Amino acid sequence: MVLLPDRQALDVSSLPAGAYLLSVRTKDGNLLSRRLVIQH
């Protein structure tokens, strides 16, 4: 998976259904963590 700096979308179609923890570090050094639930 690749996060592009100009997009706020993430292709999760190849991940199996389940719960994930997504952590992203911003340009200014902040760490954002979100719970992501994927259902197909």
PyMOL Python script that loads the backbone (N, CA, C, O; Angstrom):
from pymol import cmd

cmd.read_pdbstr("""\
ATOM      1  N   MET A   1       0.841  -1.179   0.000  1.00  0.00           N
ATOM      2  CA  MET A   1       0.000   0.000   0.000  1.00  0.00           C
ATOM      3  C   MET A   1       0.881   1.235   0.000  1.00  0.00           C
ATOM      4  O   MET A   1       1.917   1.284   0.664  1.00  0.00           O
ATOM      5  N   VAL A   2       0.448   2.231  -0.759  1.00  0.00           N
ATOM      6  CA  VAL A   2       1.181   3.486  -0.825  1.00  0.00           C
ATOM      7  C   VAL A   2       0.215   4.622  -0.568  1.00  0.00           C
ATOM      8  O   VAL A   2      -0.835   4.709  -1.204  1.00  0.00           O
ATOM      9  N   LEU A   3       0.569   5.490   0.361  1.00  0.00           N
ATOM     10  CA  LEU A   3      -0.208   6.702   0.604  1.00  0.00           C
ATOM     11  C   LEU A   3       0.447   7.834  -0.158  1.00  0.00           C
ATOM     12  O   LEU A   3       1.642   8.081   0.008  1.00  0.00           O
ATOM     13  N   LEU A   4      -0.302   8.516  -0.977  1.00  0.00           N
ATOM     14  CA  LEU A   4       0.226   9.643  -1.730  1.00  0.00           C
ATOM     15  C   LEU A   4      -0.069  10.930  -0.987  1.00  0.00           C
ATOM     16  O   LEU A   4      -1.131  11.063  -0.380  1.00  0.00           O
ATOM     17  N   PRO A   5       0.852  11.880  -1.023  1.00  0.00           N
ATOM     18  CA  PRO A   5       0.670  13.111  -0.240  1.00  0.00           C
ATOM     19  C   PRO A   5      -0.514  13.960  -0.677  1.00  0.00           C
ATOM     20  O   PRO A   5      -1.018  14.763   0.108  1.00  0.00           O
ATOM     21  N   ASP A   6      -0.964  13.796  -1.911  1.00  0.00           N
ATOM     22  CA  ASP A   6      -2.070  14.622  -2.400  1.00  0.00           C
ATOM     23  C   ASP A   6      -3.413  13.899  -2.360  1.00  0.00           C
ATOM     24  O   ASP A   6      -4.390  14.388  -2.926  1.00  0.00           O
ATOM     25  N   ARG A   7      -3.476  12.746  -1.703  1.00  0.00           N
ATOM     26  CA  ARG A   7      -4.726  11.968  -1.663  1.00  0.00           C
ATOM     27  C   ARG A   7      -5.083  11.600  -0.234  1.00  0.00           C
ATOM     28  O   ARG A   7      -4.221  11.477   0.636  1.00  0.00           O
ATOM     29  N   GLN A   8      -6.374  11.428  -0.022  1.00  0.00           N
ATOM     30  CA  GLN A   8      -6.855  10.973   1.278  1.00  0.00           C
ATOM     31  C   GLN A   8      -7.581   9.649   1.125  1.00  0.00           C
ATOM     32  O   GLN A   8      -8.510   9.356   1.878  1.00  0.00           O
ATOM     33  N   ALA A   9      -7.167   8.856   0.162  1.00  0.00           N
ATOM     34  CA  ALA A   9      -7.791   7.565  -0.105  1.00  0.00           C
ATOM     35  C   ALA A   9      -6.738   6.465   0.000  1.00  0.00           C
ATOM     36  O   ALA A   9      -5.552   6.692  -0.237  1.00  0.00           O
ATOM     37  N   LEU A  10      -7.191   5.290   0.355  1.00  0.00           N
ATOM     38  CA  LEU A  10      -6.304   4.147   0.509  1.00  0.00           C
ATOM     39  C   LEU A  10      -7.001   2.936  -0.095  1.00  0.00           C
ATOM     40  O   LEU A  10      -8.124   2.612   0.293  1.00  0.00           O
ATOM     41  N   ASP A  11      -6.349   2.265  -1.038  1.00  0.00           N
ATOM     42  CA  ASP A  11      -6.930   1.084  -1.672  1.00  0.00           C
ATOM     43  C   ASP A  11      -6.740  -0.114  -0.748  1.00  0.00           C
ATOM     44  O   ASP A  11      -5.620  -0.586  -0.553  1.00  0.00           O
ATOM     45  N   VAL A  12      -7.830  -0.597  -0.187  1.00  0.00           N
ATOM     46  CA  VAL A  12      -7.767  -1.737   0.732  1.00  0.00           C
ATOM     47  C   VAL A  12      -8.412  -2.980   0.124  1.00  0.00           C
ATOM     48  O   VAL A  12      -8.700  -3.940   0.839  1.00  0.00           O
ATOM     49  N   SER A  13      -8.640  -2.972  -1.183  1.00  0.00           N
ATOM     50  CA  SER A  13      -9.342  -4.081  -1.826  1.00  0.00           C
ATOM     51  C   SER A  13      -8.581  -5.403  -1.725  1.00  0.00           C
ATOM     52  O   SER A  13      -9.195  -6.468  -1.801  1.00  0.00           O
ATOM     53  N   SER A  14      -7.271  -5.356  -1.558  1.00  0.00           N
ATOM     54  CA  SER A  14      -6.499  -6.600  -1.475  1.00  0.00           C
ATOM     55  C   SER A  14      -6.384  -7.132  -0.045  1.00  0.00           C
ATOM     56  O   SER A  14      -5.851  -8.222   0.163  1.00  0.00           O
ATOM     57  N   LEU A  15      -6.870  -6.385   0.933  1.00  0.00           N
ATOM     58  CA  LEU A  15      -6.805  -6.831   2.326  1.00  0.00           C
ATOM     59  C   LEU A  15      -8.016  -7.688   2.672  1.00  0.00           C
ATOM     60  O   LEU A  15      -9.131  -7.379   2.251  1.00  0.00           O
ATOM     61  N   PRO A  16      -7.814  -8.755   3.429  1.00  0.00           N
ATOM     62  CA  PRO A  16      -8.962  -9.549   3.862  1.00  0.00           C
ATOM     63  C   PRO A  16      -9.813  -8.776   4.869  1.00  0.00           C
ATOM     64  O   PRO A  16      -9.333  -7.855   5.531  1.00  0.00           O
ATOM     65  N   ALA A  17     -11.075  -9.167   4.971  1.00  0.00           N
ATOM     66  CA  ALA A  17     -11.975  -8.528   5.934  1.00  0.00           C
ATOM     67  C   ALA A  17     -11.404  -8.673   7.337  1.00  0.00           C
ATOM     68  O   ALA A  17     -10.809  -9.694   7.682  1.00  0.00           O
ATOM     69  N   GLY A  18     -11.597  -7.637   8.132  1.00  0.00           N
ATOM     70  CA  GLY A  18     -11.107  -7.674   9.503  1.00  0.00           C
ATOM     71  C   GLY A  18     -10.902  -6.275  10.049  1.00  0.00           C
ATOM     72  O   GLY A  18     -11.246  -5.287   9.401  1.00  0.00           O
ATOM     73  N   ALA A  19     -10.344  -6.199  11.234  1.00  0.00           N
ATOM     74  CA  ALA A  19     -10.068  -4.917  11.886  1.00  0.00           C
ATOM     75  C   ALA A  19      -8.565  -4.660  11.824  1.00  0.00           C
ATOM     76  O   ALA A  19      -7.759  -5.558  12.069  1.00  0.00           O
ATOM     77  N   TYR A  20      -8.208  -3.445  11.499  1.00  0.00           N
ATOM     78  CA  TYR A  20      -6.811  -3.048  11.352  1.00  0.00           C
ATOM     79  C   TYR A  20      -6.576  -1.751  12.109  1.00  0.00           C
ATOM     80  O   TYR A  20      -7.506  -0.981  12.351  1.00  0.00           O
ATOM     81  N   LEU A  21      -5.332  -1.520  12.477  1.00  0.00           N
ATOM     82  CA  LEU A  21      -4.934  -0.249  13.059  1.00  0.00           C
ATOM     83  C   LEU A  21      -4.078   0.462  12.021  1.00  0.00           C
ATOM     84  O   LEU A  21      -3.041  -0.053  11.604  1.00  0.00           O
ATOM     85  N   LEU A  22      -4.514   1.641  11.609  1.00  0.00           N
ATOM     86  CA  LEU A  22      -3.801   2.435  10.617  1.00  0.00           C
ATOM     87  C   LEU A  22      -3.104   3.581  11.330  1.00  0.00           C
ATOM     88  O   LEU A  22      -3.750   4.375  12.014  1.00  0.00           O
ATOM     89  N   SER A  23      -1.800   3.671  11.175  1.00  0.00           N
ATOM     90  CA  SER A  23      -1.022   4.756  11.772  1.00  0.00           C
ATOM     91  C   SER A  23      -0.331   5.524  10.661  1.00  0.00           C
ATOM     92  O   SER A  23       0.322   4.936   9.799  1.00  0.00           O
ATOM     93  N   VAL A  24      -0.477   6.838  10.685  1.00  0.00           N
ATOM     94  CA  VAL A  24       0.107   7.703   9.662  1.00  0.00           C
ATOM     95  C   VAL A  24       0.843   8.836  10.353  1.00  0.00           C
ATOM     96  O   VAL A  24       0.308   9.471  11.262  1.00  0.00           O
ATOM     97  N   ARG A  25       2.068   9.086   9.922  1.00  0.00           N
ATOM     98  CA  ARG A  25       2.824  10.222  10.448  1.00  0.00           C
ATOM     99  C   ARG A  25       2.688  11.373   9.457  1.00  0.00           C
ATOM    100  O   ARG A  25       2.967  11.216   8.268  1.00  0.00           O
ATOM    101  N   THR A  26       2.259  12.527   9.953  1.00  0.00           N
ATOM    102  CA  THR A  26       2.055  13.696   9.108  1.00  0.00           C
ATOM    103  C   THR A  26       3.381  14.408   8.848  1.00  0.00           C
ATOM    104  O   THR A  26       4.401  14.108   9.469  1.00  0.00           O
ATOM    105  N   LYS A  27       3.339  15.359   7.914  1.00  0.00           N
ATOM    106  CA  LYS A  27       4.547  16.122   7.582  1.00  0.00           C
ATOM    107  C   LYS A  27       5.138  16.826   8.792  1.00  0.00           C
ATOM    108  O   LYS A  27       6.357  16.948   8.912  1.00  0.00           O
ATOM    109  N   ASP A  28       4.274  17.291   9.692  1.00  0.00           N
ATOM    110  CA  ASP A  28       4.767  18.026  10.863  1.00  0.00           C
ATOM    111  C   ASP A  28       5.131  17.106  12.036  1.00  0.00           C
ATOM    112  O   ASP A  28       5.411  17.585  13.135  1.00  0.00           O
ATOM    113  N   GLY A  29       5.126  15.795  11.805  1.00  0.00           N
ATOM    114  CA  GLY A  29       5.596  14.860  12.813  1.00  0.00           C
ATOM    115  C   GLY A  29       4.535  14.262  13.713  1.00  0.00           C
ATOM    116  O   GLY A  29       4.852  13.419  14.551  1.00  0.00           O
ATOM    117  N   ASN A  30       3.287  14.672  13.566  1.00  0.00           N
ATOM    118  CA  ASN A  30       2.213  14.098  14.384  1.00  0.00           C
ATOM    119  C   ASN A  30       1.903  12.682  13.921  1.00  0.00           C
ATOM    120  O   ASN A  30       2.005  12.370  12.734  1.00  0.00           O
ATOM    121  N   LEU A  31       1.529  11.836  14.857  1.00  0.00           N
ATOM    122  CA  LEU A  31       1.144  10.471  14.538  1.00  0.00           C
ATOM    123  C   LEU A  31      -0.366  10.344  14.689  1.00  0.00           C
ATOM    124  O   LEU A  31      -0.914  10.587  15.764  1.00  0.00           O
ATOM    125  N   LEU A  32      -1.033   9.960  13.602  1.00  0.00           N
ATOM    126  CA  LEU A  32      -2.480   9.750  13.617  1.00  0.00           C
ATOM    127  C   LEU A  32      -2.739   8.252  13.561  1.00  0.00           C
ATOM    128  O   LEU A  32      -2.200   7.565  12.693  1.00  0.00           O
ATOM    129  N   SER A  33      -3.546   7.742  14.465  1.00  0.00           N
ATOM    130  CA  SER A  33      -3.897   6.324  14.483  1.00  0.00           C
ATOM    131  C   SER A  33      -5.407   6.189  14.424  1.00  0.00           C
ATOM    132  O   SER A  33      -6.132   6.886  15.134  1.00  0.00           O
ATOM    133  N   ARG A  34      -5.873   5.291  13.574  1.00  0.00           N
ATOM    134  CA  ARG A  34      -7.306   5.059  13.415  1.00  0.00           C
ATOM    135  C   ARG A  34      -7.559   3.566  13.307  1.00  0.00           C
ATOM    136  O   ARG A  34      -6.747   2.826  12.752  1.00  0.00           O
ATOM    137  N   ARG A  35      -8.686   3.134  13.839  1.00  0.00           N
ATOM    138  CA  ARG A  35      -9.129   1.750  13.687  1.00  0.00           C
ATOM    139  C   ARG A  35      -9.878   1.673  12.367  1.00  0.00           C
ATOM    140  O   ARG A  35     -10.742   2.504  12.087  1.00  0.00           O
ATOM    141  N   LEU A  36      -9.551   0.691  11.571  1.00  0.00           N
ATOM    142  CA  LEU A  36     -10.135   0.529  10.246  1.00  0.00           C
ATOM    143  C   LEU A  36     -10.795  -0.841  10.183  1.00  0.00           C
ATOM    144  O   LEU A  36     -10.135  -1.859  10.395  1.00  0.00           O
ATOM    145  N   VAL A  37     -12.093  -0.875   9.893  1.00  0.00           N
ATOM    146  CA  VAL A  37     -12.820  -2.134   9.770  1.00  0.00           C
ATOM    147  C   VAL A  37     -13.160  -2.332   8.303  1.00  0.00           C
ATOM    148  O   VAL A  37     -13.799  -1.481   7.684  1.00  0.00           O
ATOM    149  N   ILE A  38     -12.731  -3.462   7.748  1.00  0.00           N
ATOM    150  CA  ILE A  38     -12.965  -3.762   6.338  1.00  0.00           C
ATOM    151  C   ILE A  38     -13.970  -4.895   6.242  1.00  0.00           C
ATOM    152  O   ILE A  38     -13.791  -5.958   6.836  1.00  0.00           O
ATOM    153  N   GLN A  39     -15.033  -4.651   5.484  1.00  0.00           N
ATOM    154  CA  GLN A  39     -16.058  -5.661   5.220  1.00  0.00           C
ATOM    155  C   GLN A  39     -16.253  -5.737   3.716  1.00  0.00           C
ATOM    156  O   GLN A  39     -16.449  -4.712   3.063  1.00  0.00           O
ATOM    157  N   HIS A  40     -16.200  -6.936   3.165  1.00  0.00           N
ATOM    158  CA  HIS A  40     -16.392  -7.106   1.719  1.00  0.00           C
ATOM    159  C   HIS A  40     -17.748  -7.680   1.440  1.00  0.00           C
ATOM    160  O   HIS A  40     -18.099  -7.898   0.280  1.00  0.00           O
TER     161      HIS A  40
END
""", "prot")
cmd.dss("prot")
cmd.show_as("cartoon", "prot")
cmd.util.cbc("prot")
cmd.orient("prot")
